[in-house]
Amino acid sequence: MPKYQMVFDTVNGEVRHTVDIDNDERLEGTLDEILWELKERGKVLKGNGEPQVSCNGKVLDFGLPVSRQGVYPNDVLRVTTIAMNG
């Protein structure tokens, strides 16, 4: 199974996490599990918006497998939040 490096922008600073993501697996379920794990360890994303994942400057679609979005094993996926207006 391909491994990816995820960097989370948390209130405690950057947290790096290596994850296995199957070629057909979508980000939405995987990210929810990882964010829950981090929260259990006291690490939460900075900001009050929705999570956003980007790789090489491109925002990824949670509904598509990363392999179909030009992301390769060992690429760094950056997890931040989208600022909410209002």
C-alpha positions as CSV (number, residue, x, y, z in Angstrom):
1,M,0.0,0.0,0.0
2,P,1.4,3.4,-0.9
3,K,2.7,5.7,1.9
4,Y,2.2,9.4,2.0
5,Q,3.6,12.1,4.3
6,M,0.8,14.3,5.8
7,V,1.7,17.6,7.5
8,F,-1.1,19.0,9.8
9,D,-1.2,22.7,10.7
10,T,-2.3,22.4,14.3
11,V,-2.6,24.8,17.2
12,N,0.6,23.1,18.6
13,G,2.5,23.7,15.3
14,E,3.1,21.3,12.4
15,V,2.5,17.6,13.1
16,R,3.9,15.1,10.6
17,H,2.2,11.8,10.1
18,T,2.9,8.9,7.7
19,V,-0.2,7.3,6.3
20,D,-1.0,4.3,4.1
21,I,-3.6,5.2,1.5
22,D,-4.8,2.5,-0.9
23,N,-4.8,3.4,-4.6
24,D,-8.7,3.4,-4.7
25,E,-9.2,4.9,-1.3
26,R,-10.8,8.4,-1.1
27,L,-9.5,11.1,1.3
28,E,-12.7,11.8,3.0
29,G,-12.8,8.6,5.2
30,T,-9.1,8.5,5.7
31,L,-8.7,12.1,6.8
32,D,-11.6,11.7,9.3
33,E,-9.9,8.8,10.9
34,I,-6.5,10.6,11.1
35,L,-8.0,13.8,12.5
36,W,-9.8,11.8,15.2
37,E,-6.6,10.1,16.1
38,L,-4.8,13.4,16.4
39,K,-7.6,14.9,18.4
40,E,-7.3,12.0,20.9
41,R,-3.7,13.0,21.3
42,G,-4.6,16.6,22.0
43,K,-3.7,17.9,18.5
44,V,-6.4,19.9,16.6
45,L,-6.2,21.8,13.4
46,K,-5.5,25.6,13.6
47,G,-8.5,27.7,12.6
48,N,-12.2,27.1,12.6
49,G,-12.9,26.2,9.0
50,E,-13.3,23.0,7.1
51,P,-10.2,20.8,6.5
52,Q,-8.4,21.2,3.2
53,V,-5.7,19.0,1.8
54,S,-3.2,20.2,-0.8
55,C,-0.2,18.7,-2.6
56,N,2.3,20.6,-4.7
57,G,0.1,23.7,-4.5
58,K,-3.0,21.9,-5.7
59,V,-6.1,21.5,-3.5
60,L,-7.2,17.9,-3.6
61,D,-10.8,16.6,-4.0
62,F,-11.9,14.5,-1.0
63,G,-14.2,12.4,-3.2
64,L,-11.4,11.1,-5.5
65,P,-8.5,8.8,-4.8
66,V,-5.2,10.7,-4.4
67,S,-3.7,8.5,-7.1
68,R,-6.2,9.9,-9.6
69,Q,-5.2,13.5,-8.7
70,G,-1.5,13.3,-9.7
71,V,-0.3,12.5,-6.2
72,Y,2.4,9.9,-5.8
73,P,3.7,7.8,-2.9
74,N,6.0,9.7,-0.6
75,D,4.5,13.1,-1.7
76,V,3.7,15.5,1.1
77,L,0.0,16.3,1.7
78,R,-0.5,19.5,3.7
79,V,-3.7,19.6,5.8
80,T,-5.0,23.1,6.8
81,T,-8.3,24.7,7.2
82,I,-10.3,26.8,4.8
83,A,-11.2,30.1,6.5
84,M,-14.9,30.6,7.0
85,N,-16.3,34.0,6.1
86,G,-19.0,35.6,8.3
